[in-house]
């Protein structure tokens, strides 16, 4: 599993469907020279993710920016179409909704979990702060918990 002080894996791509079309982002390029708050959820449209996790970051978006975050991004092992629909339904304008459709990013970080009957390989719930591609903070949730990756907790890390 990736740790604080380590650089984000090079060459891993994430998808984003915008109103202008499909974009593919190299994560290292996306983070270059920026402070990025990245949080991951097990699945778009799932209960905790939709009722608490993403809405917390939506509500505190301006506070994150005021504390120097250049990018606030949500990642899930879903496709870009699902991530865009979820972001639209949550009024998450200003948060990048990034798709890790094949779980390659999640696995490169070592933060995958096998949910077998639920959906296969998914991401653990976590939040991290990256500065120029280096992990400065990493909060990974224990299974079935939602405490350390909440927006309020992450905001205090900036």
N, C-alpha and C positions, 0 to 999 in steps of 0.2 A: 504494500500500500504506500502511496506517495506520502511524504512527510513534510513538515515545515522546513523551509530552507532548501528544498529541492525545486528544480525547474520542471515546469509542465512538459510532458513528453512532446517531442518534436514530430511534426508531420501528420498529426492526427487532425481529421477534418470533422466539422459539424455543419449541418444544414440549417438554413433559415429561409422560410417562405415569407417574403414581404409583399406589400401591395404592388411592388415593381417586378416581382418574380422571384425565382429560386436563387439563393446565394449559397455558396460553399465557402466556409471559413476555415483556414488553417488556424488552429487554436494559438499556436505560438505567435503568428502574425497578428492575430486579434489582440493579444495581450502586450505586444511589444510597445514599451514606453508608456504603458497605461497602468492605472490601478483598477483592477477588475474584481467585482464581487460576483462570485459564481456559486449558485446553489443548485442542488440536484434533488430530484424527486423520483420515487419509484414509478410513477405513472401519471400522465395527464388525465384529468377528469376523475381522479380517484379522491375519496373523501377528505383525508387530511390535507392532501396537496391542494385541493380546490377550496376547502373551507378555511384553511389556516395558513399554509405555507406560502403559496403565491400571493394571496391577498395581503399578507403582512408586508411583503416587499413592495407591492403596489402602493400601499398606504404610506410607506416611509421612503418612497423613491426620492423625493426632494431632499430629505435629510441625508440620505446616502450621498447624493451629489454635493450637498453642502460640505460634507466631510471629505470630499476629494475623490469619490468614486467616478471614474470616467465611464465605466460600463457596468451595468447590473444585468446578469444573464441567468436564465433558468435553463437547465439541461435535463432531458429525460430520454430514456430509451423508447422513443416513439418516432414516428416519421414527421417530417416538416409540416405536412398538411394538418396533422392532429395538433402539433404544437401551435400553429397559427390559429386554428379554430379555438383552442383552449385559451390562448392569450387574448383573442378577441372577446370571448365569452366572459373573461375576467377583467376586461378593460385594462389590460396590462401594457398600454402604450408606454414606451420608454424603457421597457424591459425586453432584452433580446430573448426570444423564445427559440432555443437551439435544440435541434434534433440529433440524437445519437442513435440513428435507426438500427445500426448493426452492433451497437454496444462497444465499438472499438475504442472510443474515448474512455468510457467507463472502465473497460478492462485494462487499458493502458495505465490508468490511475490505480488499478487494483482495488476498486471500490464497487465491484459487482456483487450481486447476490443472485442465487437461483431461486426463483419463486415458482418453479415447476408448474403446478396446476393453475397459478394465477396469471402467468405470462412468460415464463422462461427467465432468461437472463435480464435482470433489471439493475438499476443503480441503487446503491444504498442512499439513504437520505443524508445529505451533508451540505455544508456551506464552507467556502474557502475565500480568502482574500489573496489575490495575486498582485505582485508589483513587478512590472516588466517581465512577467512570465515565471516569477519565483513565488512559491507558496509562502506567505508570511503568517497566515492563520489557517487552521483546518479544524473544523468541528464536525465529527462524524457521529451520527446518532446510533445508539444501541438499537437492536431490532425492536420494531413496533413502538419506538419512542419518538417524541417530538419536543425536544427541550433545547438542545445546543445549536440547532441550525435555524432557529426562529429569527426573523428579521430584527427584532429588538436586541437579541443577543449579539448578532453579527454587527449591528450598527455600533455597539459599544466597543468592538474590536478595532474600529477605524480611528 
